[in-house]
Amino acid sequence: MHTELPWEFELPTKPGIYFVAIKLGPAAGVYDFLLWSGNQWETDQKGRVIAHVEANRLKEALDIAWPEKSSVEYQKKPNTETDDDLWTEA
């Protein structure tokens, strides 16, 4: 399986967990999950983050199934509000 990710190359705009590509040298690099604090990457890696993608986008790109089967059936909560409350005319 081969998947292209929507890599971002500028620094992230919001804090969160990201899947990153870290360049360690001219011919070496690793992938990792890092926390972006809003100002810097939280890591002890000795390398440079060259690209990133939000962790949730990675999950969506791979369409990963949960590893266990569940017999729990979830019921949708009934919506007791009417659509009249959603719109008002000025």
C-alpha positions, 0 to 999 in steps of 0.5 A: 500500500502506498499513500501520499500525505498532504505534507505541510512545509511551513510551521503549524498554525495551531498546537497539536500532535503531528506526524513529522518527517525529521531529516537527520543528515544528508541521507538519513531521516525518520518519521515520528509523532511530535507535539507542536506547542504553538512555538516549537516542536517538543522533541529530543530528536537531533534533526530538523523537522522538514514536513508535517501533517496533523495526526488526524489527517494521517488517520484519515489518509490511511482509513485505519479500522479499529483493531477490535470488534465491538458488540456495542450498538450506538443509538443516535440521540433524538433531536428535540429541537426544531429547525426554527431555532436555527435560522433568524431573519434580520 
